[in-house]
Amino acid sequence: MPLIYDLGLGLYGSGIRIAQPFSAKASAWINGRRGLWERLEGKRGKLQGCLWMHCASVGEFEQGLPVLEAIKRERPGMPVLITFFSPSGYEARKDHPLADHVEYLPMDSAANAERFISIVQPAAVLWVRYEFWFHWLRALNSQRVPIYLISGIFRDDQPFFKWYGATHRAMLRFFSRLFVQDEASLERLAALGMANASVCGDTRFDRVDAIARSGGAFPIGQAYHRAMDAPVLIAGSTWPADERMLAEAFEGMRQPPRVIVAPHEPTPSALDRVQRAFQKPVMRWSELESTIVAAPVPDASLPPDEDPFFARTLLVDRMGLLARLYQHADVAYVGGGFTDGIHSILEAAAWGKPVIFGPRHRKFIEARGLIDAGGGFEVNDAAELREVLTRLLHDRNAREAASVAALGYVRERLGATGRMATAIIADLR
């Protein structure tokens, strides 16, 4: 039995319960799982023999979705179950049309895994990128349910490659196939004796490319971009550290850009924080939605200080827009690089936008790849950000070269979805 692993899980669960009265996230994590078993029992008949995809949160969902869609096209009658570990992932995709049911993943335990599997009886399971839960994987393996890891990435600092990582190494053997992003991951797994791995690439490239090719411009974004003869920076998925640095960089610029800001979590406090810190006037996305019915255009009859599209800052207080909103940027800044790690820089690169981000990107090979290609730019402080922005925003040749490099980096890495889906569909026959 994985005693240390189970002790860690116990401490994790206790920590969430202790934090519940003080943390909205912890409360959502616990409350969202209430009634879980009753909901599953109510769907028992519809989920038998399902294709089950499990994701940590929204980012992993977007990574697994192309494979799920490809399999569903070949097996249209196969039910689909999607589970999330995080409340944010569940809330964002709980009504996804491809799924017969969307649910929270219960806490990892042998009893929970056996009960869950007996209800849904999956035909195959897609586990996306970083999700490794011992009891779930062991129970699925013991029931001979094929398990596929989608777009895995393996680094030397992970538990699999440490002296204390026996439980994690055992998990790798439960998978039918480990589809990994790069040769370095394959080599690390081979050193552990894993013969069930293959390099297929990263499905996120296919996903962001599909979004970009589908078009679907935002009239508000179009109008804001063309309201003035000035470049637009879109700052997406920002955290307080990103926002402080951006505001400081703008203060020292002779011609700061107009900015569309989409905080990572558009809570009332986050929106107020941005509104206080950024260039005035500030207009909120919802205000434009509520006042404009037809496709908006700047009003030439209004003086600039009265036309909302001439605002220096457009604050996005809606979720789910960012992946398509980047098309209306001249340059993108993606947040998270001063906290736990950058968010999706590929969403901006797929539109051919130069992408700026903070230094905490070691876990994301696409960041190094974009930098090397010439489409990505790391900044460590406001001075560096100011320098990069000045060059990209006011030197059209530099901006166009970076745009071409960013788009080329994405387009050259398409095809992972087809490679994974082909192998899985062949197994299911």
Rosetta blueprint (number, residue, H / E / L):
1 M L
2 P L
3 L H
4 I H
5 Y H
6 D H
7 L H
8 G H
9 L H
10 G H
11 L H
12 Y H
13 G H
14 S H
15 G H
16 I H
17 R H
18 I H
19 A H
20 Q L
21 P L
22 F L
23 S L
24 A H
25 K H
26 A H
27 S H
28 A H
29 W H
30 I H
31 N H
32 G H
33 R L
34 R L
35 G L
36 L H
37 W H
38 E H
39 R H
40 L H
41 E H
42 G H
43 K L
44 R H
45 G H
46 K H
47 L H
48 Q L
49 G L
50 C L
51 L E
52 W E
53 M E
54 H E
55 C E
56 A L
57 S L
58 V H
59 G H
60 E H
61 F H
62 E H
63 Q H
64 G H
65 L H
66 P H
67 V H
68 L H
69 E H
70 A H
71 I H
72 K H
73 R H
74 E H
75 R L
76 P L
77 G L
78 M L
79 P L
80 V E
81 L E
82 I E
83 T E
84 F E
85 F L
86 S L
87 P H
88 S H
89 G H
90 Y H
91 E H
92 A H
93 R H
94 K L
95 D L
96 H L
97 P L
98 L L
99 A L
100 D L
101 H E
102 V E
103 E E
104 Y E
105 L L
106 P L
107 M L
108 D L
109 S L
110 A H
111 A H
112 N H
113 A H
114 E H
115 R H
116 F H
117 I H
118 S H
119 I H
120 V H
121 Q L
122 P L
123 A L
124 A E
125 V E
126 L E
127 W E
128 V E
129 R L
130 Y L
131 E L
132 F L
133 W L
134 F H
135 H H
136 W H
137 L H
138 R H
139 A H
140 L H
141 N H
142 S H
143 Q L
144 R L
145 V L
146 P L
147 I E
148 Y E
149 L E
150 I E
151 S E
152 G E
153 I L
154 F L
155 R L
156 D L
157 D L
158 Q L
159 P H
160 F H
161 F H
162 K L
163 W L
164 Y L
165 G L
166 A H
167 T H
168 H H
169 R H
170 A H
171 M H
172 L H
173 R H
174 F H
175 F L
176 S L
177 R E
178 L E
179 F E
180 V E
181 Q L
182 D L
183 E H
184 A H
185 S H
186 L H
187 E H
188 R H
189 L H
190 A H
191 A H
192 L L
193 G L
194 M L
195 A L
196 N L
197 A E
198 S E
199 V E
200 C L
201 G L
202 D L
203 T H
204 R H
205 F H
206 D H
207 R H
208 V H
209 D H
210 A H
211 I H
212 A H
213 R H
214 S H
215 G L
216 G L
217 A L
218 F L
219 P H
220 I H
221 G H
222 Q H
223 A H
224 Y H
225 H H
226 R H
227 A L
228 M L
229 D L
230 A L
231 P L
232 V E
233 L E
234 I E
235 A E
236 G E
237 S E
238 T E
239 W L
240 P H
241 A H
242 D H
243 E H
244 R H
245 M H
246 L H
247 A H
248 E H
249 A H
250 F H
251 E H
252 G L
253 M L
254 R L
255 Q L
256 P L
257 P L
258 R E
259 V E
260 I E
261 V E
262 A E
263 P E
264 H L
265 E L
266 P L
267 T L
268 P H
269 S H
270 A H
271 L H
272 D H
273 R H
274 V H
275 Q H
276 R H
277 A H
278 F L
279 Q L
280 K L
281 P L
282 V E
283 M E
284 R E
285 W H
286 S H
287 E H
288 L H
289 E H
290 S H
291 T H
292 I L
293 V L
294 A L
295 A L
296 P L
297 V L
298 P L
299 D L
300 A L
301 S L
302 L L
303 P L
304 P L
305 D L
306 E L
307 D L
308 P H
309 F H
310 F H
311 A L
312 R L
313 T E
314 L E
315 L E
316 V L
317 D L
318 R L
319 M L
320 G L
321 L L
322 L H
323 A H
324 R H
325 L H
326 Y H
327 Q H
328 H H
329 A L
330 D L
331 V E
332 A E
333 Y E
334 V E
335 G L
336 G L
337 G L
338 F L
339 T L
340 D L
341 G L
342 I L
343 H L
344 S L
345 I L
346 L H
347 E H
348 A H
349 A H
350 A L
351 W L
352 G L
353 K L
354 P L
355 V E
356 I E
357 F E
358 G L
359 P L
360 R L
361 H L
362 R L
363 K L
364 F L
365 I H
366 E H
367 A H
368 R H
369 G H
370 L H
371 I H
372 D H
373 A H
374 G L
375 G L
376 G E
377 F E
378 E E
379 V L
380 N L
381 D L
382 A H
383 A H
384 E H
385 L H
386 R H
387 E H
388 V H
389 L H
390 T H
391 R H
392 L H
393 L H
394 H H
395 D L
396 R H
397 N H
398 A H
399 R H
400 E H
401 A H
402 A H
403 S H
404 V H
405 A H
406 A H
407 L H
408 G H
409 Y H
410 V H
411 R H
412 E L
413 R L
414 L L
415 G L
416 A H
417 T H
418 G H
419 R H
420 M H
421 A H
422 T H
423 A H
424 I H
425 I H
426 A H
427 D H
428 L H
429 R L
